[in-house]
């Protein structure tokens, strides 16, 4: 009798588990409904910071991530989500922590040759930093292989305007005197806007003194390398970028 009851209980448990939604898929749906408005639907950032990073300083693990989701971060715009159940917070945390890591997959290119092309023919260090070396006009690439897959990296080289990263909006303020400056928006509020131009010089403008302020959402200062690199060279550079997975 006891064996029969135990078997029935085990069967019901297995059926319930089979019918339960996948935690990661459920976490994604919950994230999009509760978090995507501020942090971006894919975690790339918006009014809130990007979550698609290998290391989140305030939430380095599942336990801390759940605490942040449920309690918020005092002194910031991050509220607590007390309406979420403990299980839902766990599912969101699992999904968010998955955003910062792309699984390494074999690439057809040679990362060693790609590194040489990056440094010489591409002159990429004039805009990007890797392990403290280079300039910061564009995104840092030290951990880009953890955050972006090979297809994204290839498209960013061939069609940069199609993959403009969050936080790198091109803006062009035009003053009433006709002065024009273009660069990456660094900060903006109701009254002012700050940007950094290609020579790494910072500019600040009062909006009341502008005749126009262009925000170029589909524009990138990065050139296309489609004609500069051969197909094999593109494979090599993509392989090198995909291999960048931390400071080691």
N, C-alpha and C positions, 0 to 999 in steps of 0.2 A: 504493500500500500504506500509506504513512504517512498519507495523507489519510483512508483508511478507518479506521485505528486511532484517529486524532485525533477523527474524527466519533463513533466508538463511545464513546470516553472522555468526550466532551462530553455525549452522550446519557445515559450512566450518571450523570454528575455532576448533570445537570438532574433526573433521576428521583430521585436521593438527596435533592436539595434539596427537591423537591416533597413527598417522603414525610416529611421532617423536621418535627417539631412546631413550631408557631409559638413563637418565643423568648419572647414576652410571656406566652402561655398556659402554656408550660412553666415560666417563672419564677414565675408565680402558684402553680402546683401545688407547686413546690419550696419557695416561701416559706411556704405553708400548712403544709407538713410540718415545716419546720426552724425557722421564725421566728414563726409565728402564735401559738404558745402564750404567748409573752412580749409580743409587739408587737400582738396582736389580729389576727384573720383578715383584716381589711380595712385593717390598718395604723393603726388608731385608738388603739393603746396598750393596756397592761395592766400587768403587773409591769414591763415595759420601756416606754420612751417611745413616744409616737406618731411614726409615720413618714410619716403623711399630711400632710406640710407642704411648702410650696414650697422651703424651704431647710433642709437638714440640716447643722448646723455641722460635724460630724465627717466628713461624706461629701457634699461639694458637687457631685461629679461621678462619672462611671462608674468611673474608675480608683481613686479613693479609696474608693468604695463597695465595690468588689471587695476591696480591702485590708482593710477593716473586717470584711467577711464571712469572709474566710479567716483573718485573724490575730486578730480580736477587738479589744477596747479594754482595754489594761492598766489595772488599778486599778478596773475596773468589773465588773458581772455579765455583760457581753457577752463570750461565749467565741468562740474561733476555730472555724471549721468546716473542719478540714483534710480531712475525709472527702469534701467536695465537689470535683468536678473543676473545672478552670479555666473550662470552658464553662458548667457549672452555676452557678458563682459569678457569671459574667457575666449569665446569664439572670435570676438573682434580683436582681442589682443593677439591671438594666434595669426589672424590674417594680417594685421599691421606688421608684425615681426617678419612675416614672409615677404613683405614688400621690398625689404632692403637687400635681398640676396637673389641673384640670378645664378642658376646652376651652370657650372662650366661645361661646355660641350666642345667636342673637337672642331677645329677650324681648318679650312683648306690652306690657309696662309702660313707663313713662317714669321713668328713673333720677333725673332732676332733681326731679320731683314726689315720688318715693320718698324722696329725701334730706330734703326738707322734712317729710314725714310721719314719718320716722324721728326727726327732731329735735324735733318739736312734738307731734303727736297721739299718737305712740307712746311718747315720752319714753324711747327706748331707751338713750340715753347715761347714764341713771342706773345701768345695769348693764353696759354694754359700752363698750370703748375702740375708737376708730378713729383711727389716726395720732396717738396720744398724747392724744386728747381723750375724756373720759368716765370711767367707773368700772369697776373690774375684777371685779365680783361674778360676771359671766358671762364667756364666752369672748371673747377679743379678735377683732374682725371686720375688721381692716385688710386681710387677705388671704383673707377667707372665700370670695370668688368664685373663687379658685384651687383651693380645697379642696372646695367643695360645689357641686352642680348646683342648678338652679332648683327641681326637684321637692323636693329635701331642704330647701331654704330655705323653700319654701312650707309644707311640713309642720311645720317647726320653729316657724313663726308660728301655725299653726292648731292643731296638736297637739304642744305642746312636750314633754310627757312621753313621746311616742313616739320622740323623737330626742335624748335626753339625751346630751351629749357625754361621752366618757371624761374622767375627772378632775374631774367636777362632780357627784359623788354627794351627794345630800341625806342628812344624818344628824341624828338627834335624840337626844342623850344625856339621860338622866333620872337625876339624882343620888339618893342615898338620902334626902336631905332634901326631895326633891320638886321641885328646880329643873330646869326644862326649857329647853333652848336648841336651836334648829334652824339649820342652815346648811350650807355647802358643806364637805365634808371636804378639809382641806389636807394632812394627814399622819396616819399611823396606824402604830403598832407593837404589839407584844404587850401592852405595859403602858399606853400612853397613846393619846389621839386628839386632834387639833387641828382646829378648824373656824373658818370665818369667817361671821358672820351677815350679814343683809341691810343692816345699818348699817355694814358693813365692819370690825366689831370682831372681833378674834381671841379664841378661847377654847381652853383646854387642859384636858383632864380625865384623871385617872387612872382606868383602868377598874375598879380595885378599889373605887372610891368610887361606882360607878354601880349603880343598881337595874336599869336597862335601857339598851340602846343600839339604837335603831331605824335601820336602813339602808334608805332608801326608794328602791329601784332604779328604780321606775316613777313617780317624782315629780320635778317641776321647779318651781323658784320662779318661773319665767317664766309670765306669764299668757297665755291664748290670745287672739289678736287676730282670731279668726274673726268675732266680732260687733262688734268695735270698728272694723275696717276694712271698707269695701265691697269687692266683688269687684275693681273697678277699682283701688282703693287698694292692695289686696294685690298686684296685678300691679305697681304702681309700686314698692312697697317691695322686692319680690323682685327687680325689675330693678336697683334701687339696690344691694342687697346683692351681686347677681351681678357688678356692675361693680367691686366692691372687689377689686383684684388686685395690691395692693402699696402702697408708700408714696408713689407719685407722685400 
